[in-house]
């Protein structure tokens, strides 16, 4: 009597290749949808917005306590007042009040008056030299005018929203100290070269 053996259950090489190919295609679609670089850029922009908001709050609290802004010191016989426009300079500049010196090794008025924690002095944008990695501070003319914190966004989503909401500003002044409305029309343009910023409050 002849014994018959059942064919072993399993996948052929062709079947395995088809499954691996399908899994690879699904993985590519998921990675494209998630876009890890865009997600990292969004997280960075959100952090810059949060840090900028805290800087603005600290400056306004300092003004409420002292009836003057941190930069209102007399230099060269000229004493700026609360109505004067200020800046569009990097937040790490000692006159803003976060840093006490050019290297930010000591705290400025905002830190020494407990308006900001010392941890702020070690943020990556404090020591940054490149403009796209900095937070910029400015104030319009008038006592009640807002203090602005501006930065160049990296994520496409932040750029698109800024263009849609018409909140893009450039590093040119309108005579009052706050950057004028920007001309970067699309998120694909080089915002660094164009000097296009997103400012808060918007």
C-alpha positions as CSV (number, residue, x, y, z in Angstrom):
1,X,0.0,0.0,0.0
2,X,1.4,3.3,-1.1
3,X,1.5,6.1,1.5
4,X,0.5,9.5,0.3
5,X,1.9,12.6,2.0
6,X,-0.1,15.8,2.3
7,X,1.7,18.8,0.9
8,X,3.1,20.8,3.8
9,X,1.2,23.9,4.6
10,X,3.1,27.2,4.0
11,X,3.7,30.1,1.7
12,X,5.5,30.0,-1.6
13,X,8.3,32.4,-2.3
14,X,6.0,34.4,-4.7
15,X,3.3,34.7,-2.0
16,X,5.9,36.0,0.5
17,X,7.2,38.5,-1.9
18,X,3.7,39.8,-2.7
19,X,2.9,40.2,1.1
20,X,6.2,42.0,1.7
21,X,5.6,44.3,-1.2
22,X,2.1,45.2,0.1
23,X,3.5,45.8,3.6
24,X,6.2,48.0,2.1
25,X,3.6,50.0,0.1
26,X,1.4,50.5,3.2
27,X,4.4,51.6,5.3
28,X,5.4,54.2,2.6
29,X,1.8,55.6,2.6
30,X,1.8,55.8,6.4
31,X,5.2,57.6,6.5
32,X,4.1,60.0,3.8
33,X,0.9,60.8,5.7
34,X,2.7,61.3,9.0
35,X,5.7,63.1,7.5
36,X,8.0,63.1,10.6
37,X,9.9,66.2,9.4
38,X,6.7,68.2,9.2
39,X,5.6,66.9,12.6
40,X,9.0,68.0,14.1
41,X,8.7,71.4,12.5
42,X,5.1,71.8,13.9
43,X,6.4,70.9,17.4
44,X,9.2,73.4,17.1
45,X,6.8,76.2,15.9
46,X,4.4,75.4,18.8
47,X,7.3,75.6,21.2
48,X,8.4,79.0,19.8
49,X,4.8,80.3,20.1
50,X,4.6,79.1,23.7
51,X,8.0,80.6,24.6
52,X,7.1,83.8,22.8
53,X,3.8,84.0,24.7
54,X,5.6,83.6,28.0
55,X,8.1,86.3,27.1
56,X,5.3,88.7,26.3
57,X,3.5,87.9,29.5
58,X,6.7,88.4,31.5
59,X,7.4,91.8,29.9
60,X,3.8,92.9,30.5
61,X,4.0,91.7,34.2
62,X,7.2,93.6,34.6
63,X,5.6,96.7,33.2
64,X,2.6,96.4,35.5
65,X,4.9,96.1,38.5
66,X,7.5,98.8,37.6
67,X,5.5,101.2,35.3
68,X,8.3,100.8,32.7
69,X,9.5,98.2,30.3
70,X,12.9,96.4,30.9
71,X,14.5,98.3,28.1
72,X,13.7,101.7,29.5
73,X,17.1,102.6,30.7
74,X,19.1,105.8,30.0
75,X,21.9,105.3,27.6
76,X,23.9,108.1,26.0
77,X,21.7,110.7,27.6
78,X,18.5,109.4,25.9
79,X,15.9,107.8,28.1
80,X,13.2,105.9,26.1
81,X,9.7,106.0,27.5
82,X,6.8,103.6,27.5
83,X,5.3,105.2,24.5
84,X,8.4,104.7,22.3
85,X,8.5,101.8,19.8
86,X,11.0,99.2,20.6
87,X,13.1,96.8,18.7
88,X,12.5,93.9,16.5
89,X,15.7,92.5,18.0
90,X,16.5,89.1,19.2
91,X,15.0,88.1,22.6
92,X,18.4,87.2,23.9
93,X,19.6,90.8,23.6
94,X,20.3,92.1,27.1
95,X,18.0,95.1,26.6
96,X,14.9,92.8,26.3
97,X,15.4,91.8,29.9
98,X,15.8,88.0,29.6
99,X,19.6,88.0,29.6
100,X,21.9,90.2,31.7
101,X,24.8,90.1,29.3
102,X,25.7,89.3,25.7
103,X,26.4,85.6,26.4
104,X,23.3,85.2,28.6
105,X,25.4,83.8,31.5
106,X,23.5,86.0,33.9
107,X,19.8,86.7,34.1
108,X,18.3,90.0,33.1
109,X,15.6,92.1,34.7
110,X,12.8,89.6,33.9
111,X,14.8,86.8,35.6
112,X,16.0,88.7,38.6
113,X,12.5,90.0,39.2
114,X,11.1,86.5,39.0
115,X,9.0,87.2,35.9
116,X,10.8,84.3,34.1
117,X,12.5,81.2,35.3
118,X,16.3,80.9,34.9
119,X,15.6,77.8,32.6
120,X,14.6,80.3,29.9
121,X,18.2,81.3,29.6
122,X,19.2,77.9,28.3
123,X,16.5,77.7,25.5
124,X,18.0,76.8,22.1
125,X,16.8,80.1,20.6
126,X,18.7,82.2,23.2
127,X,22.1,81.1,21.9
128,X,21.1,80.8,18.3
129,X,22.9,82.9,15.7
130,X,20.8,82.1,12.6
131,X,17.7,84.3,12.3
132,X,15.4,81.3,11.6
133,X,16.3,79.9,15.0
134,X,15.6,83.1,17.1
135,X,12.6,84.7,18.7
136,X,12.4,88.4,18.0
137,X,10.8,91.0,20.3
138,X,9.3,94.3,19.3
139,X,6.7,96.9,20.5
140,X,4.6,99.4,18.6
141,X,4.4,103.1,19.4
142,X,2.1,104.0,22.3
143,X,1.9,103.0,26.0
144,X,-0.9,100.5,25.5
145,X,0.5,98.9,22.4
146,X,1.2,95.2,22.4
147,X,4.6,93.7,22.8
148,X,5.2,91.2,19.9
149,X,7.2,88.0,19.8
150,X,8.1,87.0,16.2
151,X,9.8,84.0,14.7
152,X,10.3,82.4,11.2
153,X,8.2,79.3,11.1
154,X,9.5,76.0,9.7
155,X,6.4,73.9,9.2
156,X,4.2,74.2,6.1
157,X,1.1,74.1,8.2
158,X,2.1,77.2,10.2
159,X,3.2,79.1,7.1
160,X,-0.1,78.2,5.3
161,X,-2.2,79.4,8.3
162,X,-0.2,82.6,8.5
163,X,-0.7,83.3,4.8
164,X,-4.4,82.5,5.0
165,X,-4.9,84.7,8.1
166,X,-2.6,87.4,6.7
167,X,-0.4,87.5,9.7
168,X,2.9,87.3,7.9
169,X,5.3,90.1,8.7
170,X,8.7,91.2,7.4
171,X,11.7,92.5,9.2
172,X,11.1,96.0,7.7
173,X,9.6,98.7,9.9
174,X,6.6,100.9,9.3
175,X,8.1,103.7,11.4
176,X,6.4,102.5,14.6
177,X,8.7,99.7,15.4
178,X,6.6,96.7,14.5
179,X,7.3,94.8,11.3
180,X,5.0,95.5,8.4
181,X,2.7,93.0,6.7
182,X,4.8,90.5,4.7
183,X,5.0,89.6,1.1
184,X,5.8,85.9,1.3
185,X,2.8,84.7,-0.6
186,X,3.3,80.9,-0.5
187,X,4.6,78.5,2.1
188,X,7.1,77.2,-0.4
189,X,8.9,80.5,-0.7
190,X,12.2,80.9,1.3
191,X,10.9,82.7,4.4
192,X,14.5,83.0,5.8
193,X,15.7,84.9,2.7
194,X,12.5,86.9,2.6
195,X,12.7,87.7,6.3
196,X,9.1,86.6,6.8
197,X,7.9,86.2,10.4
198,X,4.9,85.1,12.3
199,X,4.2,87.3,15.3
200,X,2.1,86.8,18.4
201,X,-0.3,88.2,19.3
202,X,-1.5,87.8,15.8
